[in-house]
Each structure stands twice: as C-alpha cells, then as structure tokens.
Amino acid sequence: MEFNSLIFPIFFIIVATIYYNLECKNQNRWLLICSYFFYGWWDWRFCSLLLFSTLLDWNISKKIYSTKNINSKKILLLISLLGNLGVLSIFKYYDFFAKSFHFIFSQLGFKLDYVSLNIILPMGISFYTFQTMAYSIDVYRGKQKPPEDISKFALYVSFFPQLVAGPIERANRLLPQFSKVRKFCFKNLNNAFPLILFGFFKKVVIADSLSVLVDNTFSNPNDFSNIDLILCIYIFSFQIYCDFSGYSDIAKGVARMLGIEISSNFSSPYFSSSITEFWRRWHISLSTWFRDYLYIPLGGSKEGKIKAIRNIFIIFTVSGFWHGANWNFIVWGLFHSILRS
C-alpha cells in the first residue's frame, strides 16, 4: 500500500478510529496488525521476511543482553548481522553478483553458467534490516535494553508510516513512545495536516509530473541536445528530492496523527554550501546510520588522513550499493567519496 493510493485514507481512518479507543498495550498490538496489513497489501508473502528479522533480532538481542561473556556477545551479534545481511543479499544483490561474475569470467574466456533468481525486491527491506541491525548493535554496546513485550519491538520494526521508505529510526527514539498511551489531540492533527499536504504536493504534483519529462528524456537521449540533457539532470535532482522528501513528510505527518514523532530526514539539502554539509542534510537517518555504525567503528578521522580517506571511500561505496544493486550506484558512491575526501 502507498500513501498516494485511494485505499490509504480509508485504511488510516479505520486504523486511527480504533487506535484511539484502546489502552497502550492494545494500541501497540493494533498498530502492529495494521502495519503488517499495510505491508502485506503489496505482497503478503514478504511479511515472512519482516517477521524473520523481528524474531531473529528479538531473540538475539535478549541473549546478548543477558550474556556476560564478551566473546559470546560478539558471536551473537555476528549471527544477527549475518542473518539480516544474508536476507538482504539474497533478495537485493544475488542476481547482481551472479551476472557480474558471469560477465567477468566470460570476458576471460571461461564459460560459467549461473541461475538467476529473478526475485522481486521486497519493499522497504533495506530500511528495516538496517533498523533491526542498529537495534542489535545498540544492545551489544549497552545503549539499549530489550523491551519485555515482543509486540512493542515488532512494532518498532514494522511501524507502517516509516516502514517502506524510512526514516531509519533508532530504538531509543521509538520504543519509549510506544510505552505511553497516545490520546487524540487536535494539536497533533493541526501540526500534521499541513505537513501531509505539503508532502503530497511535493510527491504527486511536482515529482510525479517531472518524472514524465525525465523518463522520456533519459529513455531517448539521442532525441535531445546536450543542453536539454544537462537541464534534465537538474530537473531529475528536483524530482528525486521532491519524491523522497515528500514521502518522508507524509510519513512524519501520519505518525504525528497517531501521537508518534519520527525523525526528519531532510533539511533543505540543496542550500548546502559544501558536499559535507549536503550529506548532513540529505537522507539524514541513513547518513547518521553509516556514521555511527560503520564510519566511527572503522576509526573515523582519528587515525590520520589516509585512514580517514579510506573510511570515507568505504562509507560512500557501501552507501551507493545500499541504494541499488547496479554498477552505476557504486560509481555514484565512489564519485561522492572523491568529492567528500
């Protein structure tokens, strides 16, 4: 289900009406059911992946928290990371690697057969796998205590406003909010409604309109002049911003209507004065995720200029790969790592 579908307003009215007539624990359970319904509306089979990530990290995190031996904690964390990354790799990256290795070996004169899985990429899998991994890492670091109620954690993983397109939320931000009774408040409604309207304006009016022009131009580049193509690149930059930030605004507004505050994912990134500032303002939840769970553990910028540059290259290469299983995303990541270094 998408926010701009005709069924979503009906879905949300039913969700909110019942939600605000329940006590806290039942509010969470109701939202959990609705979140799985929201996700399963697209393809119910992929709810099993959501459930797998939830059960994996719920059980692993409880064992990490209760285990005193540091080596055992590391092994448990490794199981969590391998489980999440394994699922992500199979559904998002298997065909990419299979085709790439097949091409490389064929160029070297080796005949290598491979089986293409041709799997449909599950919506939001890159977001919720990173979210559950962050949770397990925080438990390992002693920054997060596992909640007693599994339904609360399952809701943290699957909360439908930010499930399919972020932001990637931290457990210490969402879980405390799920511990409180949320009561209907006109103030939340008044604050959320303009945000949702502006989000729809960016997503439907601007982004969807520009996508027609962009798709037509990029599909037939030989029919356009160099100036037209350059202009289209700039138009495309506004299209992806309005599409992504518009969806994020809607998500933030919908969550606010339910009495839940989620993070802002964009902060006027095109007004940045440098590429470093740009990445502090664009897709903020992903940038901070890579900073906290990859860049800093690699040493950040504290171990000399060369290692700092190395870490930046690793971060942006992985970031490019996160965005899509294709060589153009890897090149995009390498390009930004050069700009950032």
N, C-alpha and C positions, 0 to 999 in steps of 0.2 A: 504494500500500500504506500502511496506517495501523498505528501501534503496537498499537492495540487490536483488530486483525483476527486471526483464527485462524491465518492463514498466517504472520504475522510471527515467532512463536517458532521455527517450523521454518526459515524463511529465515535468522534470526540464528544458529541453531546451526550450520547449514551454512557460513555466512559465517565465523564465528569459528573453527570447526574447521580449515578450510583455511588461513585467515589466519595462525594461529599456527604453521603449519608452513612458512612462506615466509620468504625473506630480505626486507630492507627494500624494495627497488625493486619486487619482485613483490608484496609486501604492499600497496603503493600501487596497483598495477595491478589487483590482485584487488578491492580496495575500490572502485576506480573502476568496474569492471564491475558489481559488486553494487549500487553507488549508482544506476547507470543502469537496472538491472533493477528496483530498488525504485521509482524514479520512473516508469519505463515500465509498471509493473504497473497503474497507474491509466489511462494512455493513452500508448502508446508513441510516438505522433506528436509529442508535446510534448518528447520527448528532443531533437528537432532544435533547439528553442529554447535548450535548455541547452547544446547543442553550439555553436550560433551565438554565444552570449555568451562561451563559453570561447575559441573561436578568435579572435573579434574582439579581446578584451582581451589575449589572449596575444600576438598579433602586434603590436597597437598598443603595448602596454607595452614590448616589446623594442625597437621603433623609438624610442619616447620615451626609453628609457634610453641608447640609442646615439647619439641626435641631440644635437648641441651647441647648435644654434640655438634660442633661446628661442621665437621665433615659430613655428617648425616644431613644437616641443613642444606649444604651445598648440593648433595646428591638429589635431595627432594626438589630443590629449586631447578636443577638441571632437568629433571623429569618434567616439571611444569613447562619450562621453556621449550624443550624438545617436542612435547605434546602439542602445544599451541602452534609453534613454528612448523611442525610436521603437517598439521592440518592445513595451515595457510599455504605451505609449499605445494602440497598435492593439488589443491583446488585453484591456486593462482599461478604457480610457477612451473609445474611439471611439464606442460606442453612447451613452454618457452625453452627450458633447458634441453628437452628432448630434441626439439627442432634445431636448436643452436649446435648441439653436439653432432647431430646428423649432418648439418651443413659443413661444419669444420672438417669432419672426417671424410666427407665426400670430396672436399677440395684437396685433401691429401691423398686421394686415390683409394680410400678404404670404403667398402660397401657396408653400411651399417643400417640395419633395419630398426625401426622403433615403432612403438604403439602409441598413438595419440589418444588421450582420454576424452578429449572434446567435452570437458565438463563445463557447465555453466557456472560462472563465478558467482558465489553467494553474495547477496547484498550486505555491505557493512562488515564483511569478515575481517578486513584489515583494521577496522576500528575496534571491534570488540575483542579481538585477540590481543591487540596492544593494551587494551584497557585491563584485561584479566592478567596479563603478564606484569603490568605495573603493580597491580594489587599483590601478586605473589612476591615480587621483589621487595615491596614495602614491608610485607610481613617478615621476610627474611632479614631485612635491615632493622627490624624492631620499630618501625614507624607506624605500623598498623596492626591493630588487634582484630582477629577474625570475629565477626558478629556471631551471636549464638543462633540466630534464626537464619536458616539457609534461604528462606524466601526473600529476605532482605538483600542478601548477597546476589541471588539470582536476579532480582530487580535491578541491582546496580549494573549487572552485565547487560541486561536486556531493555532497560528503560526506553520506551519507544520514541520519545521526541528526539533523542540523540543517537539512536541505535544504528541507523544506516549511513549517516554522514557526519557523525561527530557533533560536538567536540568530544575528544577523548578525555573522559573525566577521571579524576583521581578519587579513590575510595574515601579519603579523609574529607572530601568535599560533599559527596553524595550521601554516604551512609548515615552521617549524623542527621541529615534532613529526613531520612526515612524513619528515624526513631521518634519523630514528633508527629502529632496529629495535625493534619492540614485542614483548615476550615476555609470555607468560601469567603473571599474578601473582594469587595468591589475595587479596592485599590490595586490589587494584583491584576484584575480584569482591565482596569483603565490603563495600567502600565504596559500590559501585554498586547492589547489590541492594536495600538499604533505600530508596535514592533512587528507584529504579524503582517499587517497591511503593507508596511514598507518592504518586508521580506518578500511578499508575493509580488509587489511591484517590480522589485529587482529581478526576481526569478522568472516570472511569467511575462511581464511586459517588456523588460529590457533584454534579459539573457535569451529567452526563447525566440524573441524577434531577431536578435543579432545572429543567433545560431543558423538561421536560414541562409543569411548572407555569407557567413563564414564557411558553412558546409559546402555551399555551391561554389565558392571561390577556391577552396582547398581541394575540392573534388575535380575541378577543371582548371588547374593553374595555367595551362597553355593558352587559355582564352582571355587571360588578363595581362595587363602590363606590369612591369616591375613596381611601378608606383602603386598600382592597385593592390599588389600582393603585400607590399610593405604596410600600406594602410590597413589591409585586412588583418595583419599581425597585431596591430594596435587595437583594432576592434575586437579581435579574439581575446586580448588581455582583459578588456572590459566585460566581455561575455562570461569568461570563467570566474571573474571576481563577483559579478552580479549573481551568477548561478550559485556559486558556493556560499558566498556570504549571505545571499538571500535565503537560502535553505537554512543556514545557521541562525539567522534572525527569527525565522518561523519556529525552529526548534526551541529557541530560547523563550519565545513568547508562549508557545504551547505548554512548555514546562512550567512557566510562571503562572499560567492559568490554573495549574494543578498545585500551586504553592511550593514549587521546587525551583531553585535557582541553579542554572548551569552556566558554565564559563562562556565568556565572549571569545570568539575565535578569530575575529578580525578587528583591526584598529587603524583604519584609513591607511593601508599599506602603500598605496601609490603616492602618498605625500611624504614618504621616507626620503631622507637626504643621503642615504648610503644603502648598499646591499645588506649590510649587517643590521641596520635598523629595519629594513624591509622584512627580514626574516623574524624579527621580533614582533612584527605587526601582522604577518600573513600566516594563517593556519597556526595560531598561537599554541593550541593544545598539542599539535604534532611537534612543533619546534622545541617546545619545552620538554616533551617526552624524550626526544633524541638527546637533548642537553643533559637531562637528569639521569637517564638510564643507559646512555651509550657514551656521550662525549666526556662527561666528568669521570666515569669509571675508567675510561681509556687514559686519563691523565689531564684532560682539558688542555689548558695553555700553561700549566705549571711546570712542565718538564722540558722547557726550551722551545725555540721557534720551530725547529724541524719537526718535532713530535706534535706540536700544535697544528702545523700544516697537514701532517699525516692524519691526525684525528679529524680535521675538517674534511679532508678528502673522503675518509671512511663514512662520516656522517652524511654527506651530501650524496655519495654514491648509493648508500643504503636508502636514503630518502627518495632518490629518484626511482629506485627499484620498488619501494613501497607504493609509489604512485601508479605503477603499471609494469606488467611483465613484458617489456619490449626494450630493444636497444636504444630507442630514441629517449626513453626516460633515464637510462643510465648515462647517456651523453649529456642530457639536460642536467643531471646531478653533478657530473664532472665539470661542466661549464660553470655552474654556480659555485662549486668548490674553488675554482680558479679565481672567480670574482671575489669570493669571500676571503681568500688567503692573503 
